[in-house]
Amino acid sequence: MNTHVIRAMRVLVPGDLRLIWRDGFLLIFIVFVLPCACLVFRELVPYAGELVVEWVDLEPYYGLILASVVIAGQPVMLGFVIGILFIEERDEGTLLALKASPLSLTSFLGYRLLVGMGLNVVLTTIGVYFAGLVSVSLFEILAASALASLGVPLIALFYAIYISNKVQAIMLLKPVQIWGGLPTLLFFVPTPWQWIGSVPMPLYYPMRLFWSAADGHAEWWLILPGLIIPGVAVFWLLRRFERVVE
């Protein structure tokens, strides 16, 4: 890891922890909503399956359900939390001050986004094990969650660039959550439309990797488009972000 990013982590981690602790809303999102909701799914999904068993067998769709709720849901939530932090720091002038400090804006972004992506991998892995609905190897979970972690900078940078304040950010959380879950619909459409729809919905690739792994045949080739498409979007947003804080 870049030494500048490591230095940024030593300086900024204590401040971020204080900010998250002070704002109970963010703490609830990280500690309760993200991993603990998966414990509910352990009981809720099989119970729902019993209720509808006369019409549809839900068990073959457990991988799809977890992909939508956990694989896509975790980076959306974390991107939202980090986006909120960016908005507050932008409004307070912290981001602008970083451009003139020894700790560069690039190092700060690297620290904040890498921590968010790493936390996404940890929370997603915990969430899948808490849910306990599918048999997927640890390596497959890590691969899908690492690929999905690119959604964290996508959402966080979108909030930092285009959202005016914290209230507006909270109001737009539900549309962003819907965007994160829309790739679930691509499971049911013909193949050409899956690839067309995956371009504006790049979380499709980690979701499909996970649900294919849950079916016993992980499609590892999805890693390539799953890295390239959101990677290009993140690069563009980073350039845009630097212009916004000038």
Backbone torsions as a table, in degrees:
resi	resn	phi	psi	omega
1	MET	NA	143.1	-179.6
2	ASN	-56.6	135.6	-177.7
3	THR	-62.8	-31.5	177.7
4	HIS	-65.2	-37.5	178.3
5	VAL	-67.8	-40.1	178.1
6	ILE	-62.7	-42.6	177.8
7	ARG	-62.6	-40.1	178.5
8	ALA	-62.5	-38.3	180.0
9	MET	-64.2	-42.4	-179.6
10	ARG	-63.6	-35.7	-176.9
11	VAL	-80.9	-39.9	-166.8
12	LEU	-99.4	-23.0	-178.3
13	VAL	-56.8	-47.9	179.2
14	PRO	-58.0	-39.7	178.7
15	GLY	-65.8	-41.1	178.4
16	ASP	-64.0	-41.5	179.4
17	LEU	-62.6	-40.4	177.9
18	ARG	-64.8	-41.1	-179.1
19	LEU	-65.1	-43.3	-179.7
20	ILE	-67.7	-39.4	179.0
21	TRP	-66.2	-39.9	-179.9
22	ARG	-65.8	-37.8	-179.4
23	ASP	-94.6	95.8	-176.9
24	GLY	-58.4	-27.9	179.3
25	PHE	-59.9	-47.1	179.5
26	LEU	-67.2	-37.6	-179.3
27	LEU	-63.0	-42.0	178.9
28	ILE	-61.8	-41.9	-180.0
29	PHE	-60.5	-42.8	-174.6
30	ILE	-77.4	-44.7	-171.0
31	VAL	-86.2	-37.9	-172.1
32	PHE	-105.0	-54.4	-172.9
33	VAL	-62.9	-41.1	-172.8
34	LEU	-70.9	-65.7	-175.5
35	PRO	-84.3	-35.7	-170.2
36	CYS	-71.8	-27.0	177.8
37	ALA	-61.8	-27.1	-179.3
38	CYS	-67.6	-29.1	176.0
39	LEU	-63.5	-35.6	177.5
40	VAL	-64.7	-40.0	-178.4
41	PHE	-64.3	-28.1	179.0
42	ARG	-57.1	-37.3	-179.9
43	GLU	-98.0	-35.9	-172.3
44	LEU	-69.3	-44.5	-175.2
45	VAL	-65.4	-48.6	176.3
46	PRO	-61.1	-36.0	178.7
47	TYR	-64.4	-43.8	177.2
48	ALA	-62.7	-36.1	178.2
49	GLY	-62.6	-36.9	178.1
50	GLU	-67.2	-33.8	-178.4
51	LEU	-70.3	-31.6	-175.2
52	VAL	-110.2	12.1	-173.4
53	VAL	-61.1	-25.8	179.3
54	GLU	-69.0	-22.9	-176.8
55	TRP	-108.1	-36.3	-177.7
56	VAL	-153.1	143.8	175.9
57	ASP	-93.6	111.7	-175.9
58	LEU	-77.2	-20.5	-172.7
59	GLU	-56.5	-40.9	177.6
60	PRO	-63.9	-15.1	-178.1
61	TYR	-102.7	8.5	179.8
62	TYR	-59.3	-41.3	179.1
63	GLY	-63.2	-40.0	178.6
64	LEU	-65.7	-41.8	179.8
65	ILE	-63.1	-46.8	179.4
66	LEU	-67.0	-35.3	178.0
67	ALA	-61.6	-40.6	-179.0
68	SER	-71.8	-42.9	-173.2
69	VAL	-83.5	-41.4	-172.4
70	VAL	-100.7	-57.1	-175.5
71	ILE	-60.8	-42.7	178.1
72	ALA	-89.4	-32.0	-175.3
73	GLY	-69.8	-37.7	-178.0
74	GLN	-62.8	-51.4	-179.7
75	PRO	-64.8	-30.0	176.5
76	VAL	-63.9	-45.7	-179.8
77	MET	-65.6	-45.0	-179.1
78	LEU	-68.3	-38.7	175.6
79	GLY	-61.0	-37.3	176.8
80	PHE	-63.7	-47.0	-179.1
81	VAL	-61.4	-46.6	-179.4
82	ILE	-67.9	-36.7	175.8
83	GLY	-60.8	-38.8	176.6
84	ILE	-61.2	-43.7	178.6
85	LEU	-61.7	-42.0	178.4
86	PHE	-61.7	-42.9	-178.7
87	ILE	-61.9	-44.7	179.7
88	GLU	-63.4	-42.6	-178.7
89	GLU	-71.2	-32.8	176.0
90	ARG	-65.8	-45.4	-178.6
91	ASP	-67.4	-30.8	179.5
92	GLU	-83.6	-6.2	-179.6
93	GLY	83.9	7.3	-178.7
94	THR	-64.1	-42.2	-177.7
95	LEU	-65.1	-40.5	178.7
96	LEU	-65.8	-38.5	179.3
97	ALA	-65.1	-31.0	-179.6
98	LEU	-64.0	-28.2	-178.7
99	LYS	-65.5	-24.0	-179.4
100	ALA	-106.1	7.2	-177.5
101	SER	-101.6	163.9	176.0
102	PRO	-61.0	-28.7	176.4
103	LEU	-87.3	104.4	-172.0
104	SER	-69.9	160.4	176.4
105	LEU	-61.9	-35.8	179.0
106	THR	-62.9	-42.9	178.0
107	SER	-64.0	-40.7	179.6
108	PHE	-62.8	-45.8	178.8
109	LEU	-62.3	-42.7	179.0
110	GLY	-59.3	-45.5	178.4
111	TYR	-60.9	-54.1	-172.9
112	ARG	-62.3	-44.3	-175.9
113	LEU	-75.0	-38.2	178.6
114	LEU	-66.5	-39.1	176.5
115	VAL	-62.7	-43.4	178.5
116	GLY	-62.5	-41.5	179.7
117	MET	-67.2	-40.8	177.8
118	GLY	-64.9	-41.3	177.9
119	LEU	-64.3	-34.3	177.3
120	ASN	-61.8	-43.3	179.3
121	VAL	-61.1	-44.6	-178.6
122	VAL	-64.3	-50.1	-176.8
123	LEU	-67.3	-36.6	178.2
124	THR	-65.3	-43.9	178.9
125	THR	-61.0	-45.0	177.6
126	ILE	-61.5	-43.6	-178.5
127	GLY	-61.2	-43.1	179.7
128	VAL	-63.1	-42.5	179.5
129	TYR	-69.6	-35.9	176.5
130	PHE	-63.3	-41.4	-179.0
131	ALA	-66.8	-42.6	174.7
132	GLY	60.5	30.3	-175.5
133	LEU	-92.9	-24.3	-175.6
134	VAL	-131.6	158.9	176.6
135	SER	-102.4	99.5	-179.1
136	VAL	-130.4	136.8	-177.9
137	SER	-68.3	157.7	178.7
138	LEU	-59.6	-40.0	-179.6
139	PHE	-62.7	-40.6	179.4
140	GLU	-68.1	-38.3	177.0
141	ILE	-64.5	-45.1	-179.7
142	LEU	-62.5	-39.8	-179.6
143	ALA	-65.2	-46.2	-179.4
144	ALA	-66.2	-42.3	-178.4
145	SER	-70.2	-35.6	177.1
146	ALA	-65.6	-40.2	177.8
147	LEU	-66.5	-40.8	179.5
148	ALA	-68.5	-22.7	-177.2
149	SER	-64.3	-17.3	174.7
150	LEU	-65.4	-18.2	175.2
151	GLY	-69.6	-22.5	-179.9
152	VAL	-63.9	-54.8	177.4
153	PRO	-65.6	-31.7	177.4
154	LEU	-57.5	-50.1	-176.0
155	ILE	-75.5	-41.5	-178.9
156	ALA	-62.3	-44.1	-179.7
157	LEU	-70.5	-35.7	175.6
158	PHE	-59.1	-45.9	178.5
159	TYR	-61.8	-45.9	-176.2
160	ALA	-64.2	-32.1	-175.2
161	ILE	-87.8	-43.4	-167.0
162	TYR	-109.5	-11.7	-177.1
163	ILE	-99.0	133.8	-172.1
164	SER	-79.0	-40.1	-175.0
165	ASN	-152.7	175.6	-175.7
166	LYS	-65.1	-38.4	-179.8
167	VAL	-62.4	-45.0	178.2
168	GLN	-64.4	-36.2	178.6
169	ALA	-61.6	-43.2	179.9
170	ILE	-66.8	-38.4	179.9
171	MET	-64.7	-32.2	-177.8
172	LEU	-90.4	1.5	-178.9
173	LEU	-61.8	-44.6	-177.6
174	LYS	-61.9	-46.2	175.1
175	PRO	-58.9	-36.2	178.5
176	VAL	-68.1	-39.0	176.6
177	GLN	-62.5	-40.7	177.7
178	ILE	-62.4	-42.9	177.1
179	TRP	-58.6	-40.8	-179.7
180	GLY	-65.3	-32.5	-178.2
181	GLY	-91.8	-10.0	-177.6
182	LEU	-58.7	-33.3	177.8
183	PRO	-56.5	-18.8	175.8
184	THR	-57.4	-37.1	-179.5
185	LEU	-65.3	-28.4	-178.8
186	LEU	-66.8	-18.5	176.0
187	PHE	-60.4	-27.5	-171.5
188	PHE	-105.8	4.6	-177.9
189	VAL	-108.1	159.9	179.8
190	PRO	-60.6	157.1	-172.7
191	THR	-54.1	-48.0	-177.3
192	PRO	-57.2	-37.9	-177.8
193	TRP	-73.7	-24.7	175.3
194	GLN	-61.6	-45.4	-177.5
195	TRP	-73.1	-34.9	176.8
196	ILE	-65.1	-45.5	-178.9
197	GLY	-70.0	-23.6	-176.7
198	SER	-73.0	-19.9	-178.3
199	VAL	-65.6	-50.8	176.2
200	PRO	-80.9	-4.1	-179.8
201	MET	-129.9	69.4	-172.0
202	PRO	-66.3	-12.6	175.4
203	LEU	-68.7	-7.7	176.1
204	TYR	-59.1	-37.7	-173.9
205	TYR	-67.2	-50.8	175.8
206	PRO	-65.7	-33.3	177.8
207	MET	-64.2	-44.6	-180.0
208	ARG	-67.9	-37.0	176.4
209	LEU	-59.1	-41.7	-178.5
210	PHE	-70.5	-47.6	-176.2
211	TRP	-71.0	-27.3	174.3
212	SER	-71.2	-35.6	175.6
213	ALA	-65.4	-38.0	178.0
214	ALA	-65.2	-27.2	177.1
215	ASP	-84.6	-3.1	175.3
216	GLY	95.5	8.1	179.5
217	HIS	-145.0	78.1	-177.7
218	ALA	-61.3	132.1	-179.6
219	GLU	-95.3	87.1	-172.5
220	TRP	-68.6	-21.4	-179.6
221	TRP	-64.0	-18.3	179.6
222	LEU	-64.9	-16.9	-179.7
223	ILE	-62.0	-37.0	-176.8
224	LEU	-63.1	-59.0	177.6
225	PRO	-66.0	-28.4	179.7
226	GLY	-68.6	-20.2	174.3
227	LEU	-91.8	-41.5	-172.3
228	ILE	-70.1	-51.3	-172.7
229	ILE	-64.6	-53.9	177.3
230	PRO	-69.0	-27.9	177.9
231	GLY	-62.2	-42.5	177.0
232	VAL	-63.5	-42.2	-180.0
233	ALA	-64.6	-41.2	179.0
234	VAL	-64.6	-41.8	178.9
235	PHE	-60.5	-43.8	179.9
236	TRP	-64.7	-42.0	180.0
237	LEU	-66.0	-36.5	177.6
238	LEU	-62.8	-42.8	177.6
239	ARG	-63.8	-41.4	178.2
240	ARG	-64.7	-40.0	-178.9
241	PHE	-62.5	-42.0	180.0
242	GLU	-62.7	-34.7	178.4
243	ARG	-73.0	-33.0	-177.9
244	VAL	-65.5	-37.6	-175.4
245	VAL	-89.8	5.8	178.6
246	GLU	-71.3	NA	NA
